[in-house]
Amino acid sequence: MIRDVLASLGLSSDPRVVFGSPSGGAACAVVNDPTTGRPLCSVRLDDEHSYARTITQSVEAFRRWREVPAPVRGQLVRAIGEEFRKRKAAIGAIITAEVGKITSEAVGEVQETIDIADFAVGLSRQLYGLTMPSERPGHAMREQWLPLGPVGVISAFNFPNAVWAWNAMIAAVCGDSVVWKPSLLAPLTALATNALAERVAAGMGHPGLFSLVMGTDDVIGERLIADARLPLISATGSCRMGRRVGQAVAARLGRSLLELGGNNAAIVHSDADLALASRAIVFAAVGTCGQRCTTTRRLIVHEKVADELVTRLSKAYGSIRIGNPAEEGTLVGPLIHPRAVEEFLAAVAAAKSQGGQVIVGGTRATVPSLAGNFVQPTIIRAPANNQLPIAMQETFAPILYVFTYRDPEEAIALQNSVSQGLSSAIFTSNASLAERFLSPAGTGSDCGLAYVNMGTSGAEIGGAFGGEKETGGGRESGSDSWKAYMRRQTCSINFSGKLELAQGIRFE
């Protein structure tokens, strides 16, 4: 099936994709199907020589592209968005095959790419600077934003199409070229995605604008983050990875945009609409089999409604269909690899040893005729004292830890008690409590994303996406995130014919 999908995208002859046993001396990565446990194909990896060629081409492409007016750049991005509209089902099928996302989520991810392309088209006419008054007569001051350079993008497996687009579509209208290092757990999506974008760019006279380097961290990753020709590295992944990227990029005084882990909580107050809350929590906790950085991992419930909400959630979990993500009706597919299953089981065992009570799930899931990485979405109640150390760690799996509280301040403090600060939510009909959660003084949620009567996952592209603390502090996608991909220049113009110094200094 995957061969046919690649062929429909014009990738059947891509020399990087190998069906059967690889030949020659090039290093390869095996692409496994997390649903069946069987290999789909292999992908040839870059070495230091192909990496060097790619970066050189990207630098040359940038030098040409920055001369193109921003609204014209927007027209190229518009054409890329249209190409993804036509190919949405095919790209979604590849995501499902190699990542295990259910079809609706996979296609929804491609829609996110289309949406950010639309956003970027409008942005191409809104890269505004400022005019500022000068203290010197006969002088003018203004601020402008200029193309930055080739941008390095490092992405994780869980959003193998959209995270590239958040960066690439914005970077393109800002006048930058893009060099992408995707996860080796999802290289086929990257090959298809980059090929579509580069095909459009080359067809419009701008080859080399989008390029791909695939390889291991030691061969390709370290080169990428240390390369001074890439003024910005935008990296999405674990906190451990982010620390390494941040250190390496800072050592060469480059810029890094980091989107790292999340250990997100949803607070449910005693006056919440429990029907609404339970629906939102179920999707946020088990969507993508718990493998979103915005997944709800901690549920903080007022003690008056805790039992009722857990009962509602348990009933909902019991109706979730686990299985082949390509089949209609499946809501939860597999984890990405067997190691993720072992990490899931280890977290459940740790929770039990720390006094947690497994309410639902906690084991592998058996799916007839499929030997993939399936687990049961799990609910674990913390002990009465709320001490459950394992919940302070992010486990990339569908485990929901339930805590209780009496006072809203206690709930907010518990939510903020983890080292990450990505997404947060509160369910309440009390406007005062909602505003306290969103306090402009910063005493409410300490996360980059804060939602009221919504789940923690499912961000829209119009708002800046990112988090605080060990989540890295980066912002991608909407709002003014475009400024990360440009350099700022303050311009002063003397049209007076006289030399005037600032601050009233006389030097005569």
C-alpha positions in Angstrom: 0.0 0.0 0.0 2.7 2.5 0.9 4.5 1.9 -2.4 1.3 2.8 -4.2 0.8 6.0 -2.1 4.4 7.1 -2.8 3.9 6.4 -6.5 0.7 8.6 -6.5 2.9 11.5 -5.2 5.6 10.9 -7.8 8.1 9.3 -5.4 8.2 5.8 -6.6 11.6 6.3 -8.1 13.1 8.3 -5.2 16.6 6.8 -4.7 16.3 7.3 -1.0 13.4 4.8 -0.6 14.4 1.1 -0.7 12.0 -1.7 -0.9 13.6 -5.0 -0.1 17.2 -5.4 1.0 19.4 -2.2 0.6 22.3 -2.5 -1.8 25.5 -0.5 -1.8 27.4 1.0 1.1 25.0 3.8 2.1 23.6 3.7 5.6 19.9 3.1 5.9 17.1 3.4 8.4 14.4 0.8 8.5 10.9 2.3 8.6 8.6 0.1 10.7 4.8 0.0 10.7 3.8 0.5 14.4 0.4 -1.2 13.7 1.8 -4.5 12.4 5.3 -4.4 13.7 6.6 -5.2 10.2 9.0 -3.1 8.2 7.6 -0.9 5.4 10.8 -0.1 3.7 14.3 1.4 4.3 15.5 5.0 3.7 19.0 5.9 2.7 20.7 8.3 5.1 22.9 11.3 4.4 26.5 11.4 5.2 28.9 14.4 5.7 29.4 14.9 2.0 25.7 15.0 1.0 25.0 17.2 4.1 27.7 19.7 2.9 26.2 19.8 -0.6 22.7 20.4 0.8 23.7 23.2 3.0 25.7 24.9 0.3 22.6 24.7 -2.0 20.4 26.1 0.7 22.7 29.1 1.3 22.7 29.8 -2.5 18.9 29.5 -2.6 18.6 32.0 0.3 20.7 34.6 -1.4 18.4 34.5 -4.4 15.1 34.2 -2.5 15.7 37.1 -0.1 15.6 39.4 -3.2 12.1 38.3 -4.0 9.4 40.7 -2.7 7.5 39.3 0.3 4.1 39.3 -1.4 5.6 37.4 -4.3 7.0 34.9 -1.8 3.4 34.6 -0.5 2.2 33.5 -3.9 4.7 30.6 -3.9 3.5 29.6 -0.4 -0.1 29.8 -1.7 0.7 27.3 -4.5 2.3 25.0 -1.9 -0.9 25.1 0.2 -3.0 24.3 -2.9 -0.7 21.3 -3.7 -1.3 19.9 -0.1 -5.0 20.4 -0.6 -4.9 18.1 -3.6 -2.7 15.6 -1.8 -4.2 15.7 1.7 -5.5 12.1 1.7 -2.3 10.7 0.3 0.0 12.5 2.8 -2.5 11.5 5.6 -2.2 7.8 4.5 1.6 8.0 4.9 1.3 9.5 8.4 -1.1 6.7 9.4 1.2 4.0 8.0 4.5 5.1 9.6 3.3 6.9 12.8 0.0 5.1 13.6 -2.3 8.1 13.7 -5.9 7.4 13.0 -7.0 8.7 9.6 -9.0 11.7 10.8 -6.1 12.9 12.9 -3.6 12.3 10.1 -5.6 14.1 7.6 -6.3 16.8 10.2 -2.5 17.3 10.5 -2.2 18.0 6.8 -5.1 20.4 7.1 -3.0 22.2 9.7 -0.3 22.6 7.0 -2.8 24.0 4.6 -4.1 26.4 7.2 -0.6 27.7 8.1 0.1 28.2 4.4 -3.0 30.3 4.1 -1.9 32.3 7.2 1.5 32.8 5.7 0.1 34.1 2.5 -1.7 36.9 4.4 1.4 37.5 6.5 3.5 38.1 3.4 1.8 41.6 3.2 2.1 42.3 6.9 5.8 42.0 7.8 5.4 45.4 9.4 8.1 47.6 10.9 7.7 50.8 12.9 8.4 54.5 12.5 9.7 56.3 15.6 10.2 60.0 16.4 13.8 61.2 16.5 15.0 63.6 19.2 17.2 65.3 16.6 15.7 67.8 14.2 15.8 66.9 10.5 16.1 63.2 11.4 13.8 60.2 10.9 13.9 56.7 12.5 12.3 53.5 11.5 12.5 49.8 12.2 12.5 47.1 9.5 12.6 43.3 9.4 14.9 41.5 7.1 15.4 37.9 5.9 17.5 35.9 8.4 19.1 33.1 6.4 18.8 29.3 5.9 16.7 28.0 8.8 17.4 24.5 10.3 14.3 22.6 11.3 14.4 19.5 13.5 11.1 17.7 14.0 9.7 14.8 16.0 7.8 11.8 14.8 4.4 12.7 16.2 3.6 15.6 13.9 5.8 14.7 10.9 4.1 17.1 8.5 2.6 20.1 10.4 5.6 21.0 12.5 7.6 21.4 9.4 4.9 23.6 7.9 4.7 25.9 11.0 8.4 26.7 10.4 8.7 26.4 6.6 5.7 28.4 5.5 6.5 31.3 7.8 10.2 31.1 7.1 9.5 31.2 3.3 7.5 34.4 3.3 10.1 35.9 5.6 12.7 35.3 2.8 14.5 32.3 4.3 15.3 28.9 2.9 14.7 25.8 5.0 16.9 22.7 5.8 14.8 20.0 7.5 16.1 17.1 9.6 13.0 15.0 10.3 12.7 12.1 12.8 13.9 8.8 11.5 10.7 7.3 12.8 8.7 9.2 10.1 11.0 9.7 7.1 8.5 8.9 4.4 6.2 11.7 5.4 9.2 14.0 5.3 10.2 12.8 1.9 6.7 13.3 0.5 6.2 16.7 2.2 9.5 18.2 1.2 9.2 16.8 -2.4 5.8 18.5 -2.9 7.0 21.8 -1.6 10.3 21.8 -3.5 8.5 20.7 -6.7 6.3 23.7 -6.5 9.3 26.0 -5.6 11.4 24.7 -8.5 8.5 25.0 -10.9 8.2 28.7 -10.0 11.9 29.3 -10.5 13.2 28.9 -7.0 15.0 25.5 -6.7 16.7 24.6 -3.4 14.3 26.6 -1.2 13.2 23.5 0.7 15.8 20.8 1.4 16.0 17.6 3.5 18.9 16.0 5.4 18.2 12.6 7.0 20.5 10.9 9.3 21.5 10.0 12.8 22.2 12.6 15.5 26.0 11.9 15.5 26.4 12.2 11.7 23.8 14.8 10.8 22.2 16.3 13.9 25.4 17.5 15.5 26.6 19.0 12.2 23.3 20.8 11.7 23.2 22.4 15.2 26.8 23.5 15.0 26.6 24.9 11.5 27.1 28.7 11.7 25.6 29.0 8.2 22.2 28.3 9.8 21.5 31.4 12.0 18.3 29.8 13.5 17.7 26.2 14.6 14.0 25.4 15.3 13.9 22.1 17.2 10.9 20.1 18.4 11.4 17.1 20.7 12.3 16.0 24.2 13.7 18.3 26.9 16.9 16.2 26.7 17.3 16.9 23.0 16.5 20.6 23.5 19.2 21.0 26.1 21.8 19.7 23.6 20.5 21.9 20.8 20.4 25.0 23.0 23.9 24.5 24.2 25.4 23.8 20.8 23.6 26.7 19.1 24.4 29.1 22.0 28.1 28.1 21.8 28.2 29.7 18.3 26.0 32.6 19.3 23.2 31.4 17.0 19.4 31.5 17.7 17.4 28.5 18.8 13.6 28.1 18.9 12.8 25.2 21.2 9.5 23.4 21.4 10.1 20.6 24.0 8.2 18.4 26.4 4.9 19.0 28.1 3.3 17.5 31.3 -0.1 19.2 30.9 -2.9 19.4 33.4 -6.6 20.1 33.3 -8.3 21.5 36.3 -12.0 20.6 36.8 -13.8 22.8 39.3 -16.9 21.8 41.3 -19.2 23.9 39.0 -17.9 22.5 35.7 -20.0 21.1 33.0 -18.9 17.5 33.5 -20.3 16.3 30.2 -18.3 18.9 28.3 -15.2 18.3 30.4 -15.2 14.6 30.0 -15.5 14.7 26.2 -12.6 17.2 26.0 -10.4 15.3 28.5 -10.9 12.0 26.7 -9.7 13.4 23.4 -6.8 15.3 25.0 -5.7 12.3 27.0 -5.9 9.5 24.4 -5.7 11.3 21.1 -2.6 10.1 19.0 -2.3 7.4 21.7 -1.1 10.0 24.2 1.8 11.0 21.9 1.2 14.7 21.6 3.3 17.2 23.5 -0.1 18.8 24.5 -1.6 15.6 25.8 -3.5 15.9 29.1 -1.4 13.8 31.5 -2.6 15.1 34.8 -6.3 15.7 35.8 -6.8 17.9 38.9 -10.4 17.6 40.0 -12.4 19.2 42.9 -13.1 16.5 45.5 -16.8 17.1 45.2 -17.0 15.9 41.6 -14.0 13.6 41.4 -15.8 10.3 41.7 -18.5 11.3 39.2 -16.0 12.5 36.7 -13.8 9.4 37.0 -16.9 7.3 36.5 -17.8 9.2 33.4 -14.2 8.9 32.0 -14.0 5.2 32.9 -17.2 4.6 30.9 -15.9 6.6 28.0 -12.6 4.7 28.0 -14.4 1.4 28.0 -16.0 2.3 24.7 -12.8 3.4 22.9 -11.9 1.2 19.9 -8.2 0.3 19.8 -6.9 -1.1 16.6 -5.8 -0.4 13.0 -5.6 3.3 12.6 -6.5 3.1 8.9 -9.9 1.5 9.7 -13.0 3.6 10.2 -14.2 3.6 13.8 -10.8 3.2 15.4 -10.1 6.0 17.9 -6.7 4.9 19.3 -3.9 3.4 17.2 -0.5 2.1 18.4 2.5 3.7 20.2 5.4 4.5 17.9 7.7 1.6 18.8 8.1 -1.3 21.3 10.3 0.8 23.6 7.4 3.2 24.1 5.3 0.2 25.2 8.0 -0.7 27.8 8.1 2.9 29.0 4.3 2.8 29.4 4.4 -0.4 31.4 7.2 0.9 33.6 5.3 4.1 34.4 2.2 2.1 35.4 4.3 -0.1 37.6 6.0 2.9 39.2 2.6 4.5 39.9 1.3 1.4 41.6 4.4 1.2 43.8 3.9 4.8 44.8 0.3 4.3 45.9 -1.5 5.0 42.7 -4.7 3.0 41.9 -5.3 1.8 38.3 -8.9 2.5 37.5 -8.9 1.6 33.8 -6.3 0.0 31.5 -2.7 -0.3 32.6 -1.7 -3.2 30.3 -0.9 -4.0 26.7 -3.9 -4.2 24.4 -4.5 -7.2 22.2 -5.8 -6.5 18.7 -6.7 -9.6 16.6 -4.3 -10.2 13.7 -2.1 -7.2 14.5 1.2 -7.5 16.4 1.7 -3.7 16.8 2.6 -1.5 19.8 -0.9 -1.4 21.3 -1.7 -0.4 24.9 -4.8 0.3 26.8 -5.6 4.0 27.6 -5.1 4.2 31.3 -6.5 6.2 34.3 -4.6 6.1 37.6 -5.8 7.8 40.8 -3.2 9.4 43.0 -3.2 8.6 46.7 -5.1 11.0 49.0 -2.0 13.0 49.7 -1.5 13.7 46.0 2.1 12.3 46.2 2.8 10.5 43.0 6.3 11.2 41.8 5.9 9.4 38.5 3.3 12.0 37.4 6.0 14.7 37.6 7.7 13.0 34.6 6.3 13.0 31.0 5.6 9.6 29.7 4.7 9.7 26.0 1.7 7.3 26.3 -2.0 7.5 27.2 -1.8 7.6 31.0 -4.0 10.0 32.9 -3.1 10.6 36.5 -6.0 12.0 38.6 -5.5 14.3 41.6 -8.1 16.0 43.9 -8.2 19.4 45.5 -10.3 21.6 47.7 -9.1 25.1 47.1 -8.6 26.6 43.6 -5.2 28.0 44.6 -4.1 24.5 45.6 -5.2 23.3 42.1 -3.3 26.0 40.3 -0.2 25.3 42.4 -0.4 21.6 41.6 -0.8 22.3 37.9 2.3 24.5 38.0 4.4 22.1 40.0 6.0 20.3 37.1 9.2 21.4 35.2 7.5 21.8 31.9 5.1 24.6 31.0 3.4 23.9 27.7 -0.4 23.6 27.9 -3.1 24.0 30.6 -6.8 24.0 31.0 -9.5 24.8 33.5 -13.2 23.8 33.3 -15.5 26.1 35.3 -18.6 28.2 34.9 -17.2 30.7 37.4 -15.9 33.8 35.5 -13.8 35.0 38.4 -12.0 31.6 38.7 -11.4 31.5 35.0 -9.8 35.0 35.1 -7.7 34.0 38.1 -6.4 31.1 36.0 -5.5 33.6 33.3 -4.3 36.2 35.7 -2.5 39.1 34.0 -0.2 39.3 37.1 1.1 35.8 36.1 -0.2 34.1 39.3 -2.4 31.7 37.4 -1.3 29.1 34.8 2.5 29.3 34.1 2.1 27.7 30.7 2.4 29.1 27.2 -1.1 27.9 26.4 -4.0 28.3 28.7 -7.6 27.2 27.9 -10.9 27.7 29.6 -13.6 25.0 29.1 -11.4 23.3 26.4 -8.9 20.5 26.4 -5.1 21.0 26.4 -4.6 19.7 22.8 -5.8 21.0 19.5 -4.2 24.4 19.2 -5.3 26.6 16.3 -2.6 28.0 13.9 -3.6 31.6 14.5 -2.1 31.8 18.0 1.6 31.5 18.9 2.3 27.9 20.0 4.9 27.1 22.6 5.6 26.9 26.3 7.7 28.0 29.2 10.3 26.5 31.6 11.7 23.2 30.3 9.4 23.4 27.3 12.0 25.8 25.9 10.3 29.2 25.6 9.9 29.1 21.8 6.9 30.2 19.8 5.8 28.9 16.4 2.9 29.3 14.0 0.6 32.4 14.5 0.6 35.8 16.1 4.0 37.5 15.7 6.0 34.3 15.7 7.3 35.3 12.3 9.8 37.6 14.0 11.9 34.6 15.0 12.6 34.0 11.4 13.8 37.6 10.6 16.4 40.0 11.8 15.5 43.4 13.1 17.2 46.6 11.9 16.8 50.1 13.3 17.4 52.8 10.6 18.2 56.5 11.3 18.2 59.0 8.4 19.7 62.5 8.6 18.1 64.8 6.0 18.9 68.0 7.9 22.3 68.7 6.3 23.8 69.2 9.8 25.5 66.8 12.1 23.3 66.4 15.3 24.4 64.1 18.1 21.9 62.4 20.4 21.5 63.2 24.0 22.5 66.8 23.4 26.2 65.9 23.2 28.5 68.7 21.8 31.7 67.5 20.1 33.2 70.6 18.5 
